[in-house]
Amino acid sequence: MLLPVSLIVDHPWTLRPTPRRWSPRSRMGIFSSAFGLMLFYMCLTRLGTLTTNAQGYLRIPIGDRPARWSCSARSVPANLALGLVLVMAGVAAMTIPKDAYRRWLKRPKR
């Protein structure tokens, strides 16, 4: 739907990109898009849909803000730490098979 609008507004036939401008775009297209999708589909075939999509829940609490806090002297707020623990527990509950959890519970205690 946006193709006709972009042709009318942008006039792409008038653009004259230089090789210097094509280089970052091609790298971004190859490494960010193509390589990322390739990894995503490899994970889908090997791990299944539930485990592959569970990583989306971990993006927010393990994203940019906690990385900045780990590099600075500031402490992590308690609500963020609790949220991370709860999200990780939920992802673990979704992805760990029942028989593996039962085997872990029945392991010999030392």
C-alpha distance (Angstrom), angle and dihedral (degrees) to the residues before:
residue distance angle dihedral
M1 . . .
L2 3.80 . .
L3 3.80 96.0 .
P4 3.84 95.6 82.1
V5 3.80 90.9 44.9
S6 3.80 92.5 49.8
L7 3.80 91.1 48.4
I8 3.80 90.8 52.8
V9 3.80 97.2 42.5
D10 3.82 103.7 35.6
H11 3.81 102.8 32.7
P12 3.84 93.2 -149.8
W13 3.82 92.6 -169.8
T14 3.81 88.9 69.2
L15 3.81 94.7 57.2
R16 3.81 118.2 104.5
P17 3.83 106.5 -168.5
T18 3.79 117.7 -170.0
P19 3.81 123.9 -136.3
R20 3.80 88.1 -107.9
R21 3.81 89.4 61.9
W22 3.81 94.2 44.6
S23 3.80 94.7 54.5
P24 3.84 98.6 70.1
R25 3.78 91.6 41.5
S26 3.79 93.2 51.8
R27 3.82 92.1 46.1
M28 3.78 90.8 49.1
G29 3.79 91.1 48.2
I30 3.78 93.5 48.9
F31 3.78 102.2 39.2
S32 3.79 103.9 28.6
S33 3.76 101.3 35.8
A34 3.80 108.7 22.3
F35 3.80 98.2 34.8
G36 3.81 92.4 42.4
L37 3.79 92.9 50.8
M38 3.79 90.7 45.7
L39 3.81 90.1 54.6
F40 3.79 91.0 45.4
Y41 3.82 92.9 53.4
M42 3.80 91.7 44.2
C43 3.80 88.5 54.5
L44 3.80 90.4 47.8
T45 3.79 92.6 55.0
R46 3.81 94.9 43.5
L47 3.80 103.5 35.7
G48 3.79 105.0 23.8
T49 3.77 132.0 -122.7
L50 3.80 99.5 -71.7
T51 3.79 96.7 52.4
T52 3.79 94.0 41.0
N53 3.79 93.8 51.1
A54 3.81 93.2 43.6
Q55 3.80 88.1 75.2
G56 3.81 87.8 71.0
Y57 3.79 89.6 68.7
L58 3.80 90.5 56.3
R59 3.80 95.8 52.7
I60 3.80 95.8 79.4
P61 3.80 101.7 48.4
I62 3.83 93.9 38.3
G63 3.79 94.9 40.4
D64 3.75 134.1 100.8
R65 3.80 102.9 -48.2
P66 3.84 98.1 54.9
A67 3.80 89.3 46.8
R68 3.80 89.6 55.5
W69 3.81 90.8 48.8
S70 3.79 91.9 51.0
C71 3.82 90.4 54.2
S72 3.79 94.8 47.2
A73 3.79 133.8 59.8
R74 3.81 93.0 -112.3
S75 3.78 119.1 110.7
V76 3.78 123.3 -121.0
P77 3.82 113.1 -107.7
A78 3.79 115.1 -110.5
N79 3.81 93.7 -122.4
L80 3.82 91.1 56.1
A81 3.80 92.5 48.6
L82 3.80 91.1 48.3
G83 3.80 91.0 47.4
L84 3.80 91.0 52.0
V85 3.80 91.6 50.4
L86 3.82 91.8 48.9
V87 3.80 93.5 47.2
M88 3.79 91.7 48.7
A89 3.82 90.7 48.5
G90 3.80 89.9 50.8
V91 3.80 93.1 49.1
A92 3.81 90.1 47.6
A93 3.81 90.7 49.7
M94 3.80 89.8 50.9
T95 3.77 98.2 46.5
I96 3.82 108.9 32.3
P97 3.82 110.3 91.1
K98 3.80 116.5 -120.4
D99 3.80 94.7 -121.6
A100 3.82 91.9 53.2
Y101 3.81 90.0 52.2
R102 3.82 91.1 48.3
R103 3.81 91.2 49.7
W104 3.81 89.5 50.6
L105 3.81 91.2 51.5
K106 3.83 92.2 48.6
R107 3.81 95.4 47.2
P108 3.80 114.7 123.9
K109 3.77 112.9 -91.8
R110 3.80 118.4 -130.5
